């Protein structure tokens, strides 16, 4: 009898443990708690009654009754667990559907705002037919913005304006184009009916061939960019690389590899806006070969920031520099890798061009390897850009914005390029 009492004691311990286990599992799904507990409680009652009947009628059968009771309890726990798991799956599905609906609603609202902003920015971009002294150096970027306006709106006047400025670029450059200028020529070529048989395409092909044939070749030409500093070199090389791949230049891989070589020199000590530089480099690298497992700095010649980093890490690095929800300028990007301020007194986040080029990098990364995290980041960044643009198309509503007040058309053109990338999923590289 003592052994039987011990078995009964163990049985009740098991019952308590099972009840405790089932309660822990049901806390997460409140709607299934009552039903799950009812299943367990009914099984407990049946198990106890089964053991009692055996002890009262035939004590020799108690051991078998206890085994049957334990089996009954295990089956009940399995049934309750399955119930809760099914409820959990259903609840997760409902949450996912709600999130998707929220994203779709947000996207619809943002895209509606974007269409209004596009019209305003495009109109202001071409209303002044002459270039101010501070705009001459950015003519290529402004042309690219005009082409984007034409693609987004369909008004041929934007194309005509872009072609006129493009002709001036070819005339003034005498065959030696800056980075944003070759990108402008590539964009003008892209909207021609015959992309491989137009003056823009021809000018690009001649440029890359002449650079290759010159003394020292492509490497020597690129080394000259370093005199302006690594940040400027990365900016130019990003555009040079994209255009080189567009016309399938013989040395296109050199332009891409040199872009990486200058990118790994960038850090908070070298660049005033390292996140912006990272953004345009990520964008260009996705358009010219994608982001794979290739080490960025296999020889350890760059900044420690890039130690053991790979091309495929660039999107995650960029995401890490986006301003999180709830913070000031949510969805925009920090200027520096350390997310701090600098000696100029500029705000550490919310900069217009920091956000513009970071979102370009995210768009390229998403096209290279789509993911929900990048998609959510792009949505937040779109909202941040929309908020930069005032009701009348004025830019830089952020107080203490340091760099954009004198470069309206440049910024308008860059924003239009972002909108084009958002609204038209086609890659520049064919």
Order of alpha helices (4+ residues) and beta strands (2+ residues): alpha-alpha-alpha-alpha-alpha-alpha-alpha-alpha-alpha-alpha-alpha-alpha-alpha-alpha-alpha
